[in-house]
């Protein structure tokens, strides 16, 4: 099984490249068209079916078509970024599995959204035409999880989103009594005296002279 860790990255890279090319071309066909891809019968039927199911007006079909184009573009960008991080591993960088996971989730969501009106109408055979991308999504997700088992420990660092959520959770869990200032630990006067000594400000008290029953600092 020594060949397994070497073959898995190649398979994931091929699947990510396929998704980047397919969805990138789909986004280009939609966003570069004056009618946002509605001149194609299959895509137009999908958009109109979703619009009818969601109760959209006729003027709202174009924004819906643009939404599918933007989603396809986002999938292509995420898969391309994942491929870029894989190339970056040649220079010692870390593979971004989060980008691949986000792209796979968007593929599943876009596929289910496009197939929902047909499935509600009883035409469940539409998923037969979408089984290839869904099968590739499942394969890529499984291979990605296996690949992480063979990664070194230093590459298992949390990503930016994980660190951000952890910091917010830590701030919310801190209790007010956990904050202890230096002044409260050592005493305010002692802290100020030490700071004056470190800065070289040595304050000597003025001499006090006795003058009768009272005391005065001024000579007479």
Secondary structure by P-SEA (a helix, b strand, c coil): ccaaaaaaaaaaaaaaaaaaaaaaaaaaaaaaccccccccaaaaaaaaaaaaaacccccaaaaaaaaaaaaaaaaaaaaaaaaaaaaaccccccccaaaaaaaaaaaaaaaaaaaaaaaaaccccccccaaaaaaaaaaaaaaaaaaaaacccccccccaaaaaaaaaaaaaaccccccccccccccaaaaaaaaaaaacccccccbbbbcccccccccc
